[in-house]
Amino acid sequence: MYLRELTNQEFINFITNYPLKSIYQTPEYGMIMGNQGFKSILLGLFKEDIVVAATLVLINKEEGFKYAYAPRGFIMNYEDFNLLKDFTIKIKDYLSKKGVMGIKINPLIIKNIYDFDNQTKVNNPKYDLIYETLKSNDYYHLGYNNFFEALKPRFEATINLNQSLFTLFKNIKKKYRTKIRSAINNGIKIYKGGADDLEQLYEFTKHNYPRKLEYFKDCYYFFSKRNMVEIYYTKLDTKVYLENVQNKLTIYEEKSNNLNELIMNKKKNRQLINKKINIDKYLHKYRNELVEATKLLRIYPNGVVTSSILLVKQDKEITILMDGYDKNYKKFNSKHLLIWKIIETFQKQGYTKFNLGGMSNVTVDVEKYSGLDEFKLGFGAKMVEYAGDFELITHKRNYNLYRNYVPLKKLIKSKLIK
């Protein structure tokens, strides 16, 4: 076996047929991170001139020290322990010769899959053996983080699209199905966007993502070279919204008038009075909404953008790279409708998996991410738990120098601050 650098096409040819992969294991992602200050290399392990394992390696240099990162780990069969050993030896030697002190990986090794709707948990029966084999090959496990402490989330929400649309919609929580219908009735409509819509999307999400706008522009630019990226957004049709409010107000005014007549004819009927009180609450609500809807139509006669999403397509999978909504229009449930329409659209096109992105470990009771987790799981998604981060030291001398230098650097910095 031998290791060498791959061309973009060689790398693509290998990963195209690989069953478990990520958008972060593509030449395009290497180009994106190249604009973030990393050097990217595509490596392949050959057996009789056939690629049997590959990886994208990102190398960062800080204060003269080089450190590597393989996002979502190596693309290989981790259950082939001889292959794992050979690949580790070769990549360790390759990086060592380049002065790289270590490499971090967060491989797509599934530990558990949680189906909260059916209250089931599927364990990977080979996980413990894979984990111990990694350790025996000098990979150091950096722990089972529960939230977003690592470079890539250890938990992801995924939907199996290889089901009927009826089943997919039925799997969505009832209250979310109601919100989807409400969004349609209120005039929320879906549009396909382009690069010009990135800034609007970024405005919705800039407080939730650590990346700058230029990073997402790079994502759009490089992923678009192979037609891998799409943007969708929702707009509130303010004319439809006003008409919907007017119709509801008319309905409840009629109900209120009818109850008034009944109460007049049947004095002291507590049941009718309670019903009238409830109807009047809706009357008050829709009268206020009528004022709002009229104002929105006047200010935004052509509609107003309420949510948007940036997707990356890879073979038969789609992954959310960034999504967000305008909090001023949260009540219209635009994002609920947007996610459902994406499910519907790509299921019809033959896609089999929808990765909604990272989430926290919902088996740990923490309020901070409950809204995010509930939203993703509400669409019938399963929670996939991965192994987490591992580190492999590739140049022991440089690694030890760095470890000794970092505390000194922090001490100097703290004194300068004082």
C-alpha positions in Angstrom: 0.0 0.0 0.0 1.1 3.6 -0.6 -0.2 7.0 0.2 -0.2 9.9 -2.3 -2.0 13.2 -3.0 -5.2 12.9 -5.1 -6.5 15.2 -7.7 -10.0 16.6 -7.1 -11.5 14.2 -9.6 -9.8 11.2 -8.1 -11.1 12.2 -4.7 -14.6 12.8 -6.0 -14.6 9.4 -7.8 -13.8 7.7 -4.5 -16.3 9.4 -2.2 -19.2 9.3 -4.8 -19.5 5.5 -4.2 -18.9 5.7 -0.4 -22.0 5.1 1.7 -21.3 7.3 4.7 -19.8 10.8 4.0 -20.2 14.5 4.7 -20.1 17.7 2.7 -17.1 18.6 4.9 -15.2 15.8 3.2 -15.1 17.3 -0.3 -12.6 19.2 -2.4 -15.0 22.1 -2.3 -14.8 22.4 1.4 -11.0 22.3 1.2 -11.1 25.3 -1.2 -13.5 27.1 1.2 -11.2 26.6 4.1 -8.2 27.6 1.9 -9.8 31.1 2.0 -9.9 30.8 5.8 -6.1 30.4 6.1 -5.8 26.6 5.9 -3.7 24.6 3.5 -5.8 21.8 2.1 -4.5 18.4 0.8 -6.5 15.5 -0.6 -4.8 12.1 0.3 -5.6 8.6 -0.8 -4.3 5.2 0.3 -3.8 2.9 -2.7 -3.9 -0.9 -2.8 -2.8 -2.3 -6.2 -3.5 1.2 -7.8 -7.1 1.3 -6.3 -8.0 3.9 -3.7 -9.2 2.1 -0.5 -9.2 5.1 1.9 -9.0 8.9 1.5 -9.2 12.1 3.5 -9.2 15.8 3.2 -6.5 17.3 5.4 -6.6 20.9 6.5 -3.3 22.3 7.9 -3.1 25.4 10.1 0.1 27.1 11.1 0.3 29.2 14.2 3.5 30.6 15.8 5.5 28.3 13.6 3.7 25.1 14.6 1.6 23.1 12.2 -1.5 21.2 13.2 -3.9 19.2 10.9 -7.6 18.6 10.9 -9.6 16.0 9.0 -13.2 17.2 9.1 -15.6 14.3 9.8 -12.6 12.0 9.8 -11.1 9.7 7.2 -13.3 8.2 4.5 -12.7 4.6 5.1 -14.1 1.4 6.6 -13.2 1.7 10.2 -14.3 -1.9 10.8 -11.3 -3.1 8.6 -8.7 -2.9 11.4 -5.8 -3.8 9.1 -6.8 -0.9 6.8 -7.1 1.5 9.8 -3.6 0.5 11.0 -2.0 0.9 7.5 -3.7 4.2 6.9 -2.7 5.5 10.3 1.0 4.5 9.7 1.1 6.1 6.3 -0.6 9.4 7.2 1.4 9.7 10.4 4.6 9.4 8.4 3.3 11.8 5.7 2.4 14.5 8.1 5.5 14.0 10.2 7.7 14.7 7.2 5.8 18.0 6.7 6.5 19.0 10.3 2.8 18.6 11.3 2.7 17.8 15.0 -0.8 16.2 15.1 -4.1 15.7 13.5 -7.6 15.9 14.9 -10.4 13.8 13.4 -14.2 13.6 14.3 -15.1 10.5 12.2 -18.5 9.4 11.1 -18.4 6.4 13.4 -22.0 6.0 14.7 -22.3 5.1 18.4 -26.1 5.2 18.8 -29.2 6.3 16.8 -32.1 7.6 18.8 -35.7 7.5 17.6 -37.6 9.5 20.1 -41.0 9.1 18.4 -40.8 5.3 18.8 -38.8 5.5 22.0 -36.0 3.3 20.6 -32.2 3.4 20.7 -30.1 1.4 18.3 -26.6 0.7 19.4 -23.7 0.1 17.0 -22.6 -3.4 18.1 -19.1 -2.9 16.7 -18.6 0.5 18.3 -16.6 -0.6 21.3 -14.2 -2.6 19.2 -13.7 0.2 16.8 -13.1 2.6 19.6 -10.5 0.3 21.3 -8.8 -0.2 17.9 -8.4 3.5 17.4 -6.9 3.8 20.9 -4.5 0.9 20.2 -3.3 2.8 17.1 -2.4 5.8 19.3 -5.6 7.9 18.8 -6.4 9.8 21.9 -10.1 10.3 22.5 -11.0 13.9 23.5 -14.2 12.9 25.4 -17.9 12.6 24.9 -19.0 16.2 24.6 -22.8 16.8 24.8 -23.1 20.2 23.2 -21.2 22.3 20.6 -17.8 22.4 22.2 -16.0 20.6 19.3 -15.3 21.8 15.7 -18.2 19.7 14.4 -21.2 18.6 16.4 -21.2 15.1 17.9 -25.0 14.8 17.5 -26.9 15.4 14.2 -30.6 15.3 13.3 -31.3 13.3 10.2 -34.5 12.4 8.3 -34.8 9.3 6.1 -36.4 10.5 2.9 -36.8 7.0 1.5 -40.5 7.0 2.6 -43.8 8.2 1.2 -44.7 11.8 1.5 -47.8 10.7 3.5 -45.6 9.0 6.0 -43.1 11.8 6.2 -45.8 14.4 6.9 -47.4 12.0 9.4 -44.1 11.7 11.2 -44.1 15.5 11.8 -45.4 16.5 15.2 -49.1 17.4 15.2 -48.5 21.0 16.3 -45.9 21.5 13.6 -48.3 20.1 11.0 -50.8 22.7 12.2 -48.2 25.5 11.9 -47.4 24.4 8.4 -51.0 24.6 7.3 -51.3 28.0 9.1 -48.3 29.3 7.2 -49.9 28.4 3.9 -53.2 30.0 4.8 -51.5 33.2 5.9 -49.8 33.6 2.5 -46.3 32.2 3.1 -44.8 31.2 -0.2 -41.5 29.5 -1.1 -39.0 30.8 -3.6 -35.7 29.5 -5.0 -32.9 32.1 -4.5 -29.3 32.7 -5.6 -26.1 34.3 -4.4 -27.7 37.7 -4.1 -29.9 36.3 -1.3 -26.9 35.4 0.9 -26.8 38.7 2.7 -30.4 38.5 3.7 -29.9 35.0 5.1 -26.8 36.1 7.0 -28.7 38.9 8.6 -31.1 36.3 10.0 -28.3 34.1 11.3 -25.2 36.1 12.1 -25.8 35.8 15.9 -26.1 32.0 15.7 -23.0 31.2 13.5 -19.4 32.1 14.3 -18.5 32.4 10.6 -18.5 35.7 8.7 -20.5 36.4 5.6 -17.4 35.9 3.3 -17.3 32.3 4.5 -20.8 31.6 3.3 -20.1 33.4 0.0 -17.2 31.1 -0.5 -19.4 28.1 0.3 -21.9 29.2 -2.3 -19.2 29.9 -4.9 -17.2 26.7 -4.5 -20.2 24.3 -4.0 -21.9 25.8 -7.0 -19.1 24.6 -9.3 -20.7 21.1 -9.2 -24.2 22.4 -8.8 -24.2 21.3 -5.1 -25.7 24.4 -3.5 -29.2 25.8 -3.4 -30.9 28.7 -1.5 -34.6 28.9 -0.7 -36.5 31.6 1.1 -40.0 32.4 2.1 -42.0 35.5 1.6 -45.2 36.7 3.3 -47.7 37.6 0.6 -49.1 40.6 2.5 -52.2 40.7 0.3 -53.1 37.1 1.0 -52.4 37.6 4.7 -54.8 40.6 4.8 -57.5 38.6 2.9 -57.1 35.7 5.3 -57.5 38.0 8.4 -60.5 39.7 6.9 -62.2 36.3 6.2 -61.5 35.1 9.8 -62.8 38.4 11.2 -66.0 38.1 9.2 -66.5 34.5 10.4 -66.1 35.4 14.1 -68.3 38.5 13.8 -71.1 36.3 12.4 -70.5 33.8 15.3 -70.6 36.6 17.8 -73.8 38.1 16.4 -75.5 34.7 16.3 -74.6 34.1 20.0 -75.9 37.6 20.9 -79.3 36.7 19.5 -79.3 33.3 21.3 -78.3 34.9 24.6 -81.1 37.5 24.3 -83.6 34.7 23.8 -82.2 32.4 26.5 -81.4 34.6 29.5 -78.8 33.4 32.0 -77.6 30.6 29.8 -74.1 30.2 31.3 -72.9 27.9 28.5 -73.8 30.4 25.8 -72.2 33.3 27.7 -68.9 31.3 28.1 -69.0 30.5 24.4 -69.6 34.2 23.6 -66.6 35.3 25.8 -64.4 32.8 24.0 -65.6 34.0 20.6 -65.0 37.6 21.6 -61.4 36.8 22.4 -60.9 35.7 18.8 -62.7 38.9 17.6 -60.3 41.0 19.6 -57.3 39.0 18.2 -58.4 39.4 14.5 -59.3 43.0 14.8 -55.7 43.7 16.0 -54.3 41.5 13.3 -56.4 43.4 10.7 -54.6 46.6 11.7 -51.2 44.8 11.4 -52.1 43.2 8.1 -53.2 46.5 6.6 -50.0 48.1 7.7 -47.9 45.3 6.3 -49.6 45.5 2.9 -49.0 49.3 2.8 -45.3 49.0 3.7 -44.6 45.7 1.8 -47.0 45.5 -1.2 -44.7 43.0 -2.9 -44.3 40.9 0.2 -41.6 40.5 2.9 -38.9 37.9 3.3 -39.4 35.9 6.5 -36.9 33.0 6.4 -34.2 31.4 4.3 -32.0 28.4 4.0 -28.7 27.4 2.4 -28.5 23.7 1.4 -25.7 21.5 0.0 -26.5 18.5 -2.1 -24.1 15.5 -2.1 -25.2 12.5 -4.2 -28.6 11.5 -2.7 -28.2 13.5 0.5 -29.0 17.2 1.4 -27.5 19.0 4.3 -28.4 22.4 5.9 -25.4 24.6 5.9 -27.1 27.7 7.3 -30.7 28.6 8.0 -32.6 31.3 9.8 -35.7 33.5 10.1 -36.8 37.0 10.8 -37.9 37.1 14.5 -40.3 39.9 13.7 -42.4 37.4 11.8 -41.9 34.3 13.9 -45.7 33.8 14.4 -46.1 33.1 10.6 -44.2 29.7 11.1 -42.3 30.3 7.8 -39.4 28.0 8.7 -41.7 25.1 9.5 -43.3 25.4 6.0 -39.8 25.9 4.4 -38.4 22.7 6.0 -41.5 20.7 4.9 -41.4 22.0 1.4 -37.7 21.0 1.2 -38.6 17.5 2.4 -41.3 17.3 -0.2 -39.2 18.7 -3.1 -36.2 16.5 -2.6 -38.1 13.3 -1.7 -39.8 13.7 -5.1 -36.3 14.0 -6.7 -35.1 10.7 -5.2 -33.0 12.0 -2.4 -32.8 9.6 0.5 -31.4 11.6 3.5 -31.9 15.1 4.9 -29.3 16.2 7.4 -30.7 19.0 9.5 -27.4 19.7 11.1 -26.0 19.6 14.6 -28.0 19.4 17.8 -27.2 18.9 21.5 -27.5 15.6 23.4 -31.2 15.7 24.3 -30.7 12.9 26.9 -29.0 15.6 29.0 -31.5 18.1 30.4 -30.2 21.5 29.5 -32.6 24.4 28.6 -30.1 26.4 26.4 -30.6 24.3 23.2 -34.1 22.9 23.9 -35.7 25.1 21.2 -33.2 24.1 18.6 -33.4 20.4 19.4 -37.2 20.4 19.6 -37.5 22.0 16.2 -35.3 19.5 14.5 -36.8 16.4 16.2 -40.3 17.8 15.5 -40.0 16.9 11.9 -39.6 13.2 12.7 -35.8 13.3 12.7 -33.6 10.8 14.5 -30.7 11.8 16.6 -27.4 10.3 15.4 -24.6 10.1 18.0 -21.0 9.9 16.7 -17.8 8.9 18.5 -16.5 12.5 19.0 -13.0 13.9 18.5 -9.8 11.9 18.4 -6.2 13.2 18.2 -3.2 11.5 16.6 0.3 12.8 17.4 2.3 12.8 14.2 5.5 14.6 15.3 6.1 14.0 19.0 9.0 16.5 19.3 7.0 19.4 17.8 3.9 18.4 19.7 5.8 18.5 23.1 7.4 21.8 22.2 3.9 23.2 21.4 2.4 21.9 24.6 5.1 23.5 26.6 4.9 26.7 24.6 1.2 27.2 24.9 1.0 27.7 28.7 3.9 30.1 28.5 2.1 32.0 25.7 -1.0 32.3 27.8 1.0 33.5 30.9 2.7 36.2 28.8 -0.6 37.3 27.4 -2.2 37.4 30.8 0.6 39.6 32.1 0.3 42.0 29.1 -3.4 42.3 29.8 -2.7 43.3 33.4 
